Amino acid sequence: MPDTDVVILRALLESNASFVSGSALADKLGISRVGIWARLEKLRLEGFDFEAVRHRGYRMIAEPSAVNEDLLRAYLQLDGAKINIHFHSEIDSTSSEVERLLSHGAETPLVVVARRQTNGRGRLGRQWHSADEGNLYFSFGFRPQLAPAQMQTITLWMGVQICRYVNERLAIPAQVKWPNDIVSGSRKICGILAEARIDADHTRDLIFGIGVNVNGDCSKWPAETAAVAASLASLGGKPLKINLVAAELVEVVGRAYDGYVSDRYSQEFFELWSRFDALRGKEIRGTRGREEIVGTANGIDENGNLLLVAKGGETRRVQSGEISLGTRAVQ
């Protein structure tokens, strides 16, 4: 049986801010009009608000400021998304939960969504600050069954697709900072992390995690985070509908994954990378072990390696797993 609250919320979303008859909702769900009223009162406690007008019905006038499972499901149903959703108010790490689900044979594609993480995972073992319920924390689970060599650029491909969404749908200028950040100017707005479990000749599982600063209050972030990051709301000048953004990003990632595994991405990938590359033409100072690497960024190669042109004109290829770019690396 469909979830009552999801059915009600989907009907209100489909109305596009017009009124929906309480009697029609009651008939659709097989409950009384009083039952509909009771469900809406429950939803009010979760951060929704509704306008009720006699003989016209109800319409939604406010959504929760944090991710709401029923509303997210309603948005995804409107888009026809085919993905298994696992929602948590709080969890250690969405990526860790995907790993556990995959290990137990969960059906893919799947996405784990959380309002808060207590131990979010970032690149190179770093922790991702994720206690702010105004932000998005989710991780996807896939079973691509591709050769490991075919998976080298998937993080970058996902990055440019998310970046295009931020630019075109949210009208916020953003670029991809190799290898796994989305930035606006000098401020980080999104971090992405792809982790794969590989057998001898194929990639068995892929975990793709995203942390997006949506409506977070930057003044409440740790000082080291606030110094380098920003929220989409602060950049756009107004808060966003976080559940709508979450649903749209689920759609973006799902389409991007399908395009990647079906090998329909190469030409578009390099076009988008040239458009959104945050490092191109900038001096990079990084380290590989004890070796200092200096050069001017000149895009990426077919395997996703960063191309650095040294002063003598030599081009060096740098893999994401072997270089650490300091906070002063890009001038």
DOZASE-535889 format. One record per residue (C-alpha): residue number from 1; x, z, y. Coordinates in steps of 0.1 Angstrom, whole numbers. Last residue first. Example, Ala and Ser with C-alpha at 12.3 -4.5 7.8 and 13.67 -1.06 7.14 Angstrom:
<recs>
<rec><resi>2</resi><xx>137</xx><zz>71</zz><yy>-11</yy></rec>
<rec><resi>1</resi><xx>123</xx><zz>78</zz><yy>-45</yy></rec>
</recs>
This chain:
<recs>
<rec><resi>331</resi><xx>472</xx><zz>-67</zz><yy>314</yy></rec>
<rec><resi>330</resi><xx>463</xx><zz>-65</zz><yy>277</yy></rec>
<rec><resi>329</resi><xx>485</xx><zz>-41</zz><yy>257</yy></rec>
<rec><resi>328</resi><xx>478</xx><zz>-10</zz><yy>278</yy></rec>
<rec><resi>327</resi><xx>454</xx><zz>5</zz><yy>253</yy></rec>
<rec><resi>326</resi><xx>478</xx><zz>-2</zz><yy>225</yy></rec>
<rec><resi>325</resi><xx>474</xx><zz>-31</zz><yy>201</yy></rec>
<rec><resi>324</resi><xx>482</xx><zz>-22</zz><yy>165</yy></rec>
<rec><resi>323</resi><xx>493</xx><zz>-50</zz><yy>143</yy></rec>
<rec><resi>322</resi><xx>495</xx><zz>-55</zz><yy>105</yy></rec>
<rec><resi>321</resi><xx>458</xx><zz>-54</zz><yy>95</yy></rec>
<rec><resi>320</resi><xx>447</xx><zz>-79</zz><yy>121</yy></rec>
<rec><resi>319</resi><xx>472</xx><zz>-105</zz><yy>110</yy></rec>
<rec><resi>318</resi><xx>496</xx><zz>-120</zz><yy>136</yy></rec>
<rec><resi>317</resi><xx>507</xx><zz>-156</zz><yy>137</yy></rec>
<rec><resi>316</resi><xx>537</xx><zz>-162</zz><yy>160</yy></rec>
<rec><resi>315</resi><xx>541</xx><zz>-193</zz><yy>181</yy></rec>
<rec><resi>314</resi><xx>576</xx><zz>-199</zz><yy>195</yy></rec>
<rec><resi>313</resi><xx>577</xx><zz>-211</zz><yy>231</yy></rec>
<rec><resi>312</resi><xx>608</xx><zz>-191</zz><yy>241</yy></rec>
<rec><resi>311</resi><xx>586</xx><zz>-166</zz><yy>260</yy></rec>
<rec><resi>310</resi><xx>566</xx><zz>-159</zz><yy>229</yy></rec>
<rec><resi>309</resi><xx>533</xx><zz>-176</zz><yy>221</yy></rec>
<rec><resi>308</resi><xx>509</xx><zz>-153</zz><yy>202</yy></rec>
<rec><resi>307</resi><xx>483</xx><zz>-167</zz><yy>178</yy></rec>
<rec><resi>306</resi><xx>459</xx><zz>-141</zz><yy>164</yy></rec>
<rec><resi>305</resi><xx>452</xx><zz>-147</zz><yy>127</yy></rec>
<rec><resi>304</resi><xx>416</xx><zz>-157</zz><yy>119</yy></rec>
<rec><resi>303</resi><xx>425</xx><zz>-178</zz><yy>89</yy></rec>
<rec><resi>302</resi><xx>419</xx><zz>-212</zz><yy>107</yy></rec>
<rec><resi>301</resi><xx>442</xx><zz>-200</zz><yy>135</yy></rec>
<rec><resi>300</resi><xx>433</xx><zz>-179</zz><yy>165</yy></rec>
<rec><resi>299</resi><xx>434</xx><zz>-182</zz><yy>203</yy></rec>
<rec><resi>298</resi><xx>465</xx><zz>-184</zz><yy>225</yy></rec>
<rec><resi>297</resi><xx>475</xx><zz>-149</zz><yy>233</yy></rec>
<rec><resi>296</resi><xx>507</xx><zz>-146</zz><yy>253</yy></rec>
<rec><resi>295</resi><xx>535</xx><zz>-128</zz><yy>236</yy></rec>
<rec><resi>294</resi><xx>552</xx><zz>-96</zz><yy>227</yy></rec>
<rec><resi>293</resi><xx>555</xx><zz>-79</zz><yy>193</yy></rec>
<rec><resi>292</resi><xx>575</xx><zz>-47</zz><yy>190</yy></rec>
<rec><resi>291</resi><xx>588</xx><zz>-39</zz><yy>155</yy></rec>
<rec><resi>290</resi><xx>586</xx><zz>-4</zz><yy>142</yy></rec>
<rec><resi>289</resi><xx>555</xx><zz>-10</zz><yy>121</yy></rec>
<rec><resi>288</resi><xx>540</xx><zz>-41</zz><yy>137</yy></rec>
<rec><resi>287</resi><xx>536</xx><zz>-31</zz><yy>173</yy></rec>
<rec><resi>286</resi><xx>517</xx><zz>-46</zz><yy>202</yy></rec>
<rec><resi>285</resi><xx>522</xx><zz>-60</zz><yy>237</yy></rec>
<rec><resi>284</resi><xx>499</xx><zz>-89</zz><yy>244</yy></rec>
<rec><resi>283</resi><xx>500</xx><zz>-109</zz><yy>276</yy></rec>
<rec><resi>282</resi><xx>468</xx><zz>-126</zz><yy>284</yy></rec>
<rec><resi>281</resi><xx>460</xx><zz>-163</zz><yy>282</yy></rec>
<rec><resi>280</resi><xx>433</xx><zz>-159</zz><yy>256</yy></rec>
<rec><resi>279</resi><xx>425</xx><zz>-122</zz><yy>250</yy></rec>
<rec><resi>278</resi><xx>387</xx><zz>-120</zz><yy>257</yy></rec>
<rec><resi>277</resi><xx>378</xx><zz>-150</zz><yy>235</yy></rec>
<rec><resi>276</resi><xx>341</xx><zz>-157</zz><yy>242</yy></rec>
<rec><resi>275</resi><xx>339</xx><zz>-195</zz><yy>248</yy></rec>
<rec><resi>274</resi><xx>370</xx><zz>-205</zz><yy>227</yy></rec>
<rec><resi>273</resi><xx>356</xx><zz>-183</zz><yy>198</yy></rec>
<rec><resi>272</resi><xx>322</xx><zz>-199</zz><yy>202</yy></rec>
<rec><resi>271</resi><xx>336</xx><zz>-234</zz><yy>197</yy></rec>
<rec><resi>270</resi><xx>358</xx><zz>-222</zz><yy>169</yy></rec>
<rec><resi>269</resi><xx>329</xx><zz>-207</zz><yy>150</yy></rec>
<rec><resi>268</resi><xx>305</xx><zz>-235</zz><yy>156</yy></rec>
<rec><resi>267</resi><xx>328</xx><zz>-259</zz><yy>138</yy></rec>
<rec><resi>266</resi><xx>334</xx><zz>-236</zz><yy>109</yy></rec>
<rec><resi>265</resi><xx>299</xx><zz>-221</zz><yy>103</yy></rec>
<rec><resi>264</resi><xx>279</xx><zz>-239</zz><yy>77</yy></rec>
<rec><resi>263</resi><xx>299</xx><zz>-227</zz><yy>47</yy></rec>
<rec><resi>262</resi><xx>269</xx><zz>-214</zz><yy>28</yy></rec>
<rec><resi>261</resi><xx>284</xx><zz>-179</zz><yy>28</yy></rec>
<rec><resi>260</resi><xx>289</xx><zz>-180</zz><yy>65</yy></rec>
<rec><resi>259</resi><xx>256</xx><zz>-194</zz><yy>76</yy></rec>
<rec><resi>258</resi><xx>237</xx><zz>-168</zz><yy>55</yy></rec>
<rec><resi>257</resi><xx>259</xx><zz>-141</zz><yy>70</yy></rec>
<rec><resi>256</resi><xx>252</xx><zz>-152</zz><yy>106</yy></rec>
<rec><resi>255</resi><xx>215</xx><zz>-154</zz><yy>99</yy></rec>
<rec><resi>254</resi><xx>214</xx><zz>-118</zz><yy>86</yy></rec>
<rec><resi>253</resi><xx>237</xx><zz>-106</zz><yy>114</yy></rec>
<rec><resi>252</resi><xx>215</xx><zz>-120</zz><yy>141</yy></rec>
<rec><resi>251</resi><xx>183</xx><zz>-108</zz><yy>125</yy></rec>
<rec><resi>250</resi><xx>196</xx><zz>-73</zz><yy>122</yy></rec>
<rec><resi>249</resi><xx>207</xx><zz>-76</zz><yy>158</yy></rec>
<rec><resi>248</resi><xx>172</xx><zz>-86</zz><yy>168</yy></rec>
<rec><resi>247</resi><xx>157</xx><zz>-56</zz><yy>150</yy></rec>
<rec><resi>246</resi><xx>181</xx><zz>-32</zz><yy>166</yy></rec>
<rec><resi>245</resi><xx>176</xx><zz>-46</zz><yy>201</yy></rec>
<rec><resi>244</resi><xx>138</xx><zz>-43</zz><yy>196</yy></rec>
<rec><resi>243</resi><xx>142</xx><zz>-7</zz><yy>185</yy></rec>
<rec><resi>242</resi><xx>165</xx><zz>1</zz><yy>214</yy></rec>
<rec><resi>241</resi><xx>141</xx><zz>-12</zz><yy>241</yy></rec>
<rec><resi>240</resi><xx>167</xx><zz>-14</zz><yy>268</yy></rec>
<rec><resi>239</resi><xx>175</xx><zz>10</zz><yy>297</yy></rec>
<rec><resi>238</resi><xx>182</xx><zz>-6</zz><yy>331</yy></rec>
<rec><resi>237</resi><xx>211</xx><zz>-17</zz><yy>352</yy></rec>
<rec><resi>236</resi><xx>225</xx><zz>-42</zz><yy>328</yy></rec>
<rec><resi>235</resi><xx>260</xx><zz>-27</zz><yy>326</yy></rec>
<rec><resi>234</resi><xx>248</xx><zz>9</zz><yy>324</yy></rec>
<rec><resi>233</resi><xx>221</xx><zz>-1</zz><yy>299</yy></rec>
<rec><resi>232</resi><xx>245</xx><zz>-20</zz><yy>277</yy></rec>
<rec><resi>231</resi><xx>266</xx><zz>12</zz><yy>275</yy></rec>
<rec><resi>230</resi><xx>303</xx><zz>14</zz><yy>286</yy></rec>
<rec><resi>229</resi><xx>336</xx><zz>23</zz><yy>269</yy></rec>
<rec><resi>228</resi><xx>372</xx><zz>28</zz><yy>279</yy></rec>
<rec><resi>227</resi><xx>373</xx><zz>60</zz><yy>299</yy></rec>
<rec><resi>226</resi><xx>340</xx><zz>73</zz><yy>285</yy></rec>
<rec><resi>225</resi><xx>355</xx><zz>74</zz><yy>251</yy></rec>
<rec><resi>224</resi><xx>386</xx><zz>95</zz><yy>260</yy></rec>
<rec><resi>223</resi><xx>364</xx><zz>118</zz><yy>281</yy></rec>
<rec><resi>222</resi><xx>340</xx><zz>125</zz><yy>252</yy></rec>
<rec><resi>221</resi><xx>306</xx><zz>111</zz><yy>260</yy></rec>
<rec><resi>220</resi><xx>280</xx><zz>130</zz><yy>280</yy></rec>
<rec><resi>219</resi><xx>285</xx><zz>111</zz><yy>313</yy></rec>
<rec><resi>218</resi><xx>282</xx><zz>78</zz><yy>293</yy></rec>
<rec><resi>217</resi><xx>245</xx><zz>85</zz><yy>286</yy></rec>
<rec><resi>216</resi><xx>238</xx><zz>61</zz><yy>257</yy></rec>
<rec><resi>215</resi><xx>213</xx><zz>34</zz><yy>262</yy></rec>
<rec><resi>214</resi><xx>229</xx><zz>7</zz><yy>240</yy></rec>
<rec><resi>213</resi><xx>265</xx><zz>14</zz><yy>230</yy></rec>
<rec><resi>212</resi><xx>266</xx><zz>-5</zz><yy>197</yy></rec>
<rec><resi>211</resi><xx>282</xx><zz>6</zz><yy>165</yy></rec>
<rec><resi>210</resi><xx>282</xx><zz>-21</zz><yy>137</yy></rec>
<rec><resi>209</resi><xx>293</xx><zz>-19</zz><yy>101</yy></rec>
<rec><resi>208</resi><xx>296</xx><zz>-48</zz><yy>76</yy></rec>
<rec><resi>207</resi><xx>301</xx><zz>-37</zz><yy>40</yy></rec>
<rec><resi>206</resi><xx>309</xx><zz>-66</zz><yy>16</yy></rec>
<rec><resi>205</resi><xx>307</xx><zz>-63</zz><yy>-22</yy></rec>
<rec><resi>204</resi><xx>321</xx><zz>-83</zz><yy>-51</yy></rec>
<rec><resi>203</resi><xx>346</xx><zz>-106</zz><yy>-33</yy></rec>
<rec><resi>202</resi><xx>359</xx><zz>-129</zz><yy>-59</yy></rec>
<rec><resi>201</resi><xx>389</xx><zz>-138</zz><yy>-81</yy></rec>
<rec><resi>200</resi><xx>405</xx><zz>-106</zz><yy>-92</yy></rec>
<rec><resi>199</resi><xx>378</xx><zz>-82</zz><yy>-79</yy></rec>
<rec><resi>198</resi><xx>375</xx><zz>-73</zz><yy>-43</yy></rec>
<rec><resi>197</resi><xx>356</xx><zz>-46</zz><yy>-25</yy></rec>
<rec><resi>196</resi><xx>353</xx><zz>-56</zz><yy>11</yy></rec>
<rec><resi>195</resi><xx>352</xx><zz>-38</zz><yy>44</yy></rec>
<rec><resi>194</resi><xx>340</xx><zz>-54</zz><yy>77</yy></rec>
<rec><resi>193</resi><xx>341</xx><zz>-33</zz><yy>109</yy></rec>
<rec><resi>192</resi><xx>324</xx><zz>-39</zz><yy>142</yy></rec>
<rec><resi>191</resi><xx>327</xx><zz>-21</zz><yy>175</yy></rec>
<rec><resi>190</resi><xx>304</xx><zz>-26</zz><yy>205</yy></rec>
<rec><resi>189</resi><xx>303</xx><zz>-20</zz><yy>242</yy></rec>
<rec><resi>188</resi><xx>340</xx><zz>-16</zz><yy>250</yy></rec>
<rec><resi>187</resi><xx>349</xx><zz>-17</zz><yy>287</yy></rec>
<rec><resi>186</resi><xx>377</xx><zz>-38</zz><yy>303</yy></rec>
<rec><resi>185</resi><xx>353</xx><zz>-66</zz><yy>313</yy></rec>
<rec><resi>184</resi><xx>324</xx><zz>-64</zz><yy>289</yy></rec>
<rec><resi>183</resi><xx>338</xx><zz>-59</zz><yy>255</yy></rec>
<rec><resi>182</resi><xx>329</xx><zz>-66</zz><yy>219</yy></rec>
<rec><resi>181</resi><xx>355</xx><zz>-53</zz><yy>195</yy></rec>
<rec><resi>180</resi><xx>368</xx><zz>-63</zz><yy>161</yy></rec>
<rec><resi>179</resi><xx>400</xx><zz>-84</zz><yy>160</yy></rec>
<rec><resi>178</resi><xx>403</xx><zz>-96</zz><yy>187</yy></rec>
<rec><resi>177</resi><xx>384</xx><zz>-88</zz><yy>218</yy></rec>
<rec><resi>176</resi><xx>352</xx><zz>-107</zz><yy>217</yy></rec>
<rec><resi>175</resi><xx>336</xx><zz>-113</zz><yy>251</yy></rec>
<rec><resi>174</resi><xx>305</xx><zz>-100</zz><yy>270</yy></rec>
<rec><resi>173</resi><xx>285</xx><zz>-107</zz><yy>301</yy></rec>
<rec><resi>172</resi><xx>251</xx><zz>-91</zz><yy>299</yy></rec>
<rec><resi>171</resi><xx>220</xx><zz>-114</zz><yy>300</yy></rec>
<rec><resi>170</resi><xx>204</xx><zz>-95</zz><yy>270</yy></rec>
<rec><resi>169</resi><xx>194</xx><zz>-126</zz><yy>250</yy></rec>
<rec><resi>168</resi><xx>222</xx><zz>-150</zz><yy>260</yy></rec>
<rec><resi>167</resi><xx>252</xx><zz>-128</zz><yy>266</yy></rec>
<rec><resi>166</resi><xx>245</xx><zz>-100</zz><yy>242</yy></rec>
<rec><resi>165</resi><xx>233</xx><zz>-125</zz><yy>215</yy></rec>
<rec><resi>164</resi><xx>264</xx><zz>-146</zz><yy>220</yy></rec>
<rec><resi>163</resi><xx>286</xx><zz>-116</zz><yy>215</yy></rec>
<rec><resi>162</resi><xx>268</xx><zz>-107</zz><yy>183</yy></rec>
<rec><resi>161</resi><xx>274</xx><zz>-142</zz><yy>170</yy></rec>
<rec><resi>160</resi><xx>311</xx><zz>-141</zz><yy>182</yy></rec>
<rec><resi>159</resi><xx>317</xx><zz>-109</zz><yy>163</yy></rec>
<rec><resi>158</resi><xx>300</xx><zz>-119</zz><yy>131</yy></rec>
<rec><resi>157</resi><xx>324</xx><zz>-149</zz><yy>129</yy></rec>
<rec><resi>156</resi><xx>354</xx><zz>-126</zz><yy>138</yy></rec>
<rec><resi>155</resi><xx>345</xx><zz>-102</zz><yy>110</yy></rec>
<rec><resi>154</resi><xx>339</xx><zz>-131</zz><yy>86</yy></rec>
<rec><resi>153</resi><xx>372</xx><zz>-148</zz><yy>92</yy></rec>
<rec><resi>152</resi><xx>392</xx><zz>-139</zz><yy>61</yy></rec>
<rec><resi>151</resi><xx>363</xx><zz>-141</zz><yy>36</yy></rec>
<rec><resi>150</resi><xx>371</xx><zz>-174</zz><yy>20</yy></rec>
<rec><resi>149</resi><xx>405</xx><zz>-162</zz><yy>8</yy></rec>
<rec><resi>148</resi><xx>388</xx><zz>-134</zz><yy>-10</yy></rec>
<rec><resi>147</resi><xx>369</xx><zz>-159</zz><yy>-32</yy></rec>
<rec><resi>146</resi><xx>332</xx><zz>-157</zz><yy>-26</yy></rec>
<rec><resi>145</resi><xx>306</xx><zz>-136</zz><yy>-46</yy></rec>
<rec><resi>144</resi><xx>289</xx><zz>-126</zz><yy>-13</yy></rec>
<rec><resi>143</resi><xx>273</xx><zz>-93</zz><yy>-24</yy></rec>
<rec><resi>142</resi><xx>260</xx><zz>-79</zz><yy>9</yy></rec>
<rec><resi>141</resi><xx>255</xx><zz>-44</zz><yy>24</yy></rec>
<rec><resi>140</resi><xx>249</xx><zz>-39</zz><yy>61</yy></rec>
<rec><resi>139</resi><xx>258</xx><zz>-10</zz><yy>83</yy></rec>
<rec><resi>138</resi><xx>241</xx><zz>6</zz><yy>113</yy></rec>
<rec><resi>137</resi><xx>247</xx><zz>28</zz><yy>143</yy></rec>
<rec><resi>136</resi><xx>229</xx><zz>20</zz><yy>175</yy></rec>
<rec><resi>135</resi><xx>231</xx><zz>41</zz><yy>207</yy></rec>
<rec><resi>134</resi><xx>206</xx><zz>63</zz><yy>226</yy></rec>
<rec><resi>133</resi><xx>208</xx><zz>89</zz><yy>198</yy></rec>
<rec><resi>132</resi><xx>244</xx><zz>98</zz><yy>209</yy></rec>
<rec><resi>131</resi><xx>264</xx><zz>115</zz><yy>182</yy></rec>
<rec><resi>130</resi><xx>284</xx><zz>84</zz><yy>172</yy></rec>
<rec><resi>129</resi><xx>320</xx><zz>86</zz><yy>182</yy></rec>
<rec><resi>128</resi><xx>337</xx><zz>62</zz><yy>158</yy></rec>
<rec><resi>127</resi><xx>366</xx><zz>79</zz><yy>138</yy></rec>
<rec><resi>126</resi><xx>398</xx><zz>59</zz><yy>133</yy></rec>
<rec><resi>125</resi><xx>408</xx><zz>49</zz><yy>98</yy></rec>
<rec><resi>124</resi><xx>425</xx><zz>17</zz><yy>109</yy></rec>
<rec><resi>123</resi><xx>392</xx><zz>4</zz><yy>123</yy></rec>
<rec><resi>122</resi><xx>363</xx><zz>27</zz><yy>128</yy></rec>
<rec><resi>121</resi><xx>342</xx><zz>49</zz><yy>105</yy></rec>
<rec><resi>120</resi><xx>315</xx><zz>73</zz><yy>117</yy></rec>
<rec><resi>119</resi><xx>317</xx><zz>109</zz><yy>106</yy></rec>
<rec><resi>118</resi><xx>287</xx><zz>128</zz><yy>119</yy></rec>
<rec><resi>117</resi><xx>266</xx><zz>98</zz><yy>125</yy></rec>
<rec><resi>116</resi><xx>234</xx><zz>99</zz><yy>145</yy></rec>
<rec><resi>115</resi><xx>202</xx><zz>78</zz><yy>148</yy></rec>
<rec><resi>114</resi><xx>210</xx><zz>61</zz><yy>115</yy></rec>
<rec><resi>113</resi><xx>203</xx><zz>26</zz><yy>100</yy></rec>
<rec><resi>112</resi><xx>215</xx><zz>15</zz><yy>66</yy></rec>
<rec><resi>111</resi><xx>210</xx><zz>-23</zz><yy>60</yy></rec>
<rec><resi>110</resi><xx>204</xx><zz>-41</zz><yy>27</yy></rec>
<rec><resi>109</resi><xx>209</xx><zz>-76</zz><yy>14</yy></rec>
<rec><resi>108</resi><xx>210</xx><zz>-67</zz><yy>-13</yy></rec>
<rec><resi>107</resi><xx>194</xx><zz>-46</zz><yy>-41</yy></rec>
<rec><resi>106</resi><xx>211</xx><zz>-13</zz><yy>-49</yy></rec>
<rec><resi>105</resi><xx>233</xx><zz>-12</zz><yy>-79</yy></rec>
<rec><resi>104</resi><xx>245</xx><zz>24</zz><yy>-77</yy></rec>
<rec><resi>103</resi><xx>279</xx><zz>15</zz><yy>-63</yy></rec>
<rec><resi>102</resi><xx>261</xx><zz>-6</zz><yy>-37</yy></rec>
<rec><resi>101</resi><xx>241</xx><zz>24</zz><yy>-25</yy></rec>
<rec><resi>100</resi><xx>272</xx><zz>46</zz><yy>-23</yy></rec>
<rec><resi>99</resi><xx>291</xx><zz>20</zz><yy>-2</yy></rec>
<rec><resi>98</resi><xx>261</xx><zz>15</zz><yy>20</yy></rec>
<rec><resi>97</resi><xx>261</xx><zz>52</zz><yy>26</yy></rec>
<rec><resi>96</resi><xx>298</xx><zz>52</zz><yy>35</yy></rec>
<rec><resi>95</resi><xx>291</xx><zz>24</zz><yy>60</yy></rec>
<rec><resi>94</resi><xx>262</xx><zz>44</zz><yy>76</yy></rec>
<rec><resi>93</resi><xx>285</xx><zz>74</zz><yy>80</yy></rec>
<rec><resi>92</resi><xx>279</xx><zz>111</zz><yy>76</yy></rec>
<rec><resi>91</resi><xx>242</xx><zz>108</zz><yy>81</yy></rec>
<rec><resi>90</resi><xx>215</xx><zz>118</zz><yy>106</yy></rec>
<rec><resi>89</resi><xx>179</xx><zz>106</zz><yy>112</yy></rec>
<rec><resi>88</resi><xx>184</xx><zz>83</zz><yy>82</yy></rec>
<rec><resi>87</resi><xx>168</xx><zz>49</zz><yy>75</yy></rec>
<rec><resi>86</resi><xx>174</xx><zz>26</zz><yy>45</yy></rec>
<rec><resi>85</resi><xx>161</xx><zz>-9</zz><yy>51</yy></rec>
<rec><resi>84</resi><xx>160</xx><zz>-36</zz><yy>25</yy></rec>
<rec><resi>83</resi><xx>162</xx><zz>-71</zz><yy>41</yy></rec>
<rec><resi>82</resi><xx>139</xx><zz>-101</zz><yy>43</yy></rec>
<rec><resi>81</resi><xx>131</xx><zz>-105</zz><yy>80</yy></rec>
<rec><resi>80</resi><xx>98</xx><zz>-121</zz><yy>88</yy></rec>
<rec><resi>79</resi><xx>103</xx><zz>-117</zz><yy>126</yy></rec>
<rec><resi>78</resi><xx>71</xx><zz>-97</zz><yy>130</yy></rec>
<rec><resi>77</resi><xx>80</xx><zz>-77</zz><yy>99</yy></rec>
<rec><resi>76</resi><xx>113</xx><zz>-68</zz><yy>115</yy></rec>
<rec><resi>75</resi><xx>96</xx><zz>-55</zz><yy>146</yy></rec>
<rec><resi>74</resi><xx>72</xx><zz>-34</zz><yy>125</yy></rec>
<rec><resi>73</resi><xx>101</xx><zz>-20</zz><yy>104</yy></rec>
<rec><resi>72</resi><xx>119</xx><zz>-10</zz><yy>135</yy></rec>
<rec><resi>71</resi><xx>87</xx><zz>7</zz><yy>148</yy></rec>
<rec><resi>70</resi><xx>83</xx><zz>26</zz><yy>116</yy></rec>
<rec><resi>69</resi><xx>119</xx><zz>38</zz><yy>114</yy></rec>
<rec><resi>68</resi><xx>122</xx><zz>49</zz><yy>150</yy></rec>
<rec><resi>67</resi><xx>156</xx><zz>44</zz><yy>168</yy></rec>
<rec><resi>66</resi><xx>158</xx><zz>66</zz><yy>198</yy></rec>
<rec><resi>65</resi><xx>141</xx><zz>62</zz><yy>233</yy></rec>
<rec><resi>64</resi><xx>107</xx><zz>60</zz><yy>217</yy></rec>
<rec><resi>63</resi><xx>84</xx><zz>32</zz><yy>229</yy></rec>
<rec><resi>62</resi><xx>60</xx><zz>33</zz><yy>259</yy></rec>
<rec><resi>61</resi><xx>28</xx><zz>14</zz><yy>269</yy></rec>
<rec><resi>60</resi><xx>13</xx><zz>5</zz><yy>236</yy></rec>
<rec><resi>59</resi><xx>-23</xx><zz>-7</zz><yy>237</yy></rec>
<rec><resi>58</resi><xx>-55</xx><zz>8</zz><yy>225</yy></rec>
<rec><resi>57</resi><xx>-92</xx><zz>-2</zz><yy>222</yy></rec>
<rec><resi>56</resi><xx>-114</xx><zz>-22</zz><yy>245</yy></rec>
<rec><resi>55</resi><xx>-148</xx><zz>-6</zz><yy>242</yy></rec>
<rec><resi>54</resi><xx>-135</xx><zz>26</zz><yy>258</yy></rec>
<rec><resi>53</resi><xx>-99</xx><zz>23</zz><yy>270</yy></rec>
<rec><resi>52</resi><xx>-69</xx><zz>40</zz><yy>254</yy></rec>
<rec><resi>51</resi><xx>-34</xx><zz>36</zz><yy>267</yy></rec>
<rec><resi>50</resi><xx>-7</xx><zz>45</zz><yy>243</yy></rec>
<rec><resi>49</resi><xx>26</xx><zz>64</zz><yy>244</yy></rec>
<rec><resi>48</resi><xx>53</xx><zz>66</zz><yy>218</yy></rec>
<rec><resi>47</resi><xx>80</xx><zz>93</zz><yy>216</yy></rec>
<rec><resi>46</resi><xx>76</xx><zz>107</zz><yy>181</yy></rec>
<rec><resi>45</resi><xx>49</xx><zz>132</zz><yy>192</yy></rec>
<rec><resi>44</resi><xx>29</xx><zz>102</zz><yy>205</yy></rec>
<rec><resi>43</resi><xx>31</xx><zz>88</zz><yy>170</yy></rec>
<rec><resi>42</resi><xx>11</xx><zz>117</zz><yy>156</yy></rec>
<rec><resi>41</resi><xx>-16</xx><zz>112</zz><yy>182</yy></rec>
<rec><resi>40</resi><xx>-17</xx><zz>75</zz><yy>173</yy></rec>
<rec><resi>39</resi><xx>-22</xx><zz>85</zz><yy>136</yy></rec>
<rec><resi>38</resi><xx>-50</xx><zz>109</zz><yy>146</yy></rec>
<rec><resi>37</resi><xx>-68</xx><zz>82</zz><yy>167</yy></rec>
<rec><resi>36</resi><xx>-66</xx><zz>58</zz><yy>137</yy></rec>
<rec><resi>35</resi><xx>-81</xx><zz>84</zz><yy>114</yy></rec>
<rec><resi>34</resi><xx>-109</xx><zz>90</zz><yy>140</yy></rec>
<rec><resi>33</resi><xx>-116</xx><zz>53</zz><yy>138</yy></rec>
<rec><resi>32</resi><xx>-121</xx><zz>58</zz><yy>101</yy></rec>
<rec><resi>31</resi><xx>-98</xx><zz>44</zz><yy>73</yy></rec>
<rec><resi>30</resi><xx>-97</xx><zz>12</zz><yy>53</yy></rec>
<rec><resi>29</resi><xx>-65</xx><zz>-1</zz><yy>70</yy></rec>
<rec><resi>28</resi><xx>-79</xx><zz>-33</zz><yy>84</yy></rec>
<rec><resi>27</resi><xx>-113</xx><zz>-19</zz><yy>91</yy></rec>
<rec><resi>26</resi><xx>-98</xx><zz>10</zz><yy>110</yy></rec>
<rec><resi>25</resi><xx>-75</xx><zz>-13</zz><yy>130</yy></rec>
<rec><resi>24</resi><xx>-105</xx><zz>-35</zz><yy>139</yy></rec>
<rec><resi>23</resi><xx>-125</xx><zz>-5</zz><yy>149</yy></rec>
<rec><resi>22</resi><xx>-97</xx><zz>7</zz><yy>171</yy></rec>
<rec><resi>21</resi><xx>-97</xx><zz>-26</zz><yy>189</yy></rec>
<rec><resi>20</resi><xx>-63</xx><zz>-38</zz><yy>201</yy></rec>
<rec><resi>19</resi><xx>-57</xx><zz>-41</zz><yy>238</yy></rec>
<rec><resi>18</resi><xx>-32</xx><zz>-66</zz><yy>252</yy></rec>
<rec><resi>17</resi><xx>5</xx><zz>-56</zz><yy>255</yy></rec>
<rec><resi>16</resi><xx>17</xx><zz>-86</zz><yy>234</yy></rec>
<rec><resi>15</resi><xx>-11</xx><zz>-81</zz><yy>208</yy></rec>
<rec><resi>14</resi><xx>14</xx><zz>-86</zz><yy>181</yy></rec>
<rec><resi>13</resi><xx>32</xx><zz>-54</zz><yy>191</yy></rec>
<rec><resi>12</resi><xx>0</xx><zz>-34</zz><yy>188</yy></rec>
<rec><resi>11</resi><xx>-8</xx><zz>-49</zz><yy>154</yy></rec>
<rec><resi>10</resi><xx>28</xx><zz>-42</zz><yy>142</yy></rec>
<rec><resi>9</resi><xx>25</xx><zz>-6</zz><yy>154</yy></rec>
<rec><resi>8</resi><xx>-7</xx><zz>-1</zz><yy>135</yy></rec>
<rec><resi>7</resi><xx>6</xx><zz>-17</zz><yy>103</yy></rec>
<rec><resi>6</resi><xx>39</xx><zz>3</zz><yy>105</yy></rec>
<rec><resi>5</resi><xx>19</xx><zz>35</zz><yy>110</yy></rec>
<rec><resi>4</resi><xx>-2</xx><zz>30</zz><yy>79</yy></rec>
<rec><resi>3</resi><xx>26</xx><zz>20</zz><yy>56</yy></rec>
<rec><resi>2</resi><xx>14</xx><zz>-9</zz><yy>35</yy></rec>
<rec><resi>1</resi><xx>0</xx><zz>0</zz><yy>0</yy></rec>
</recs>
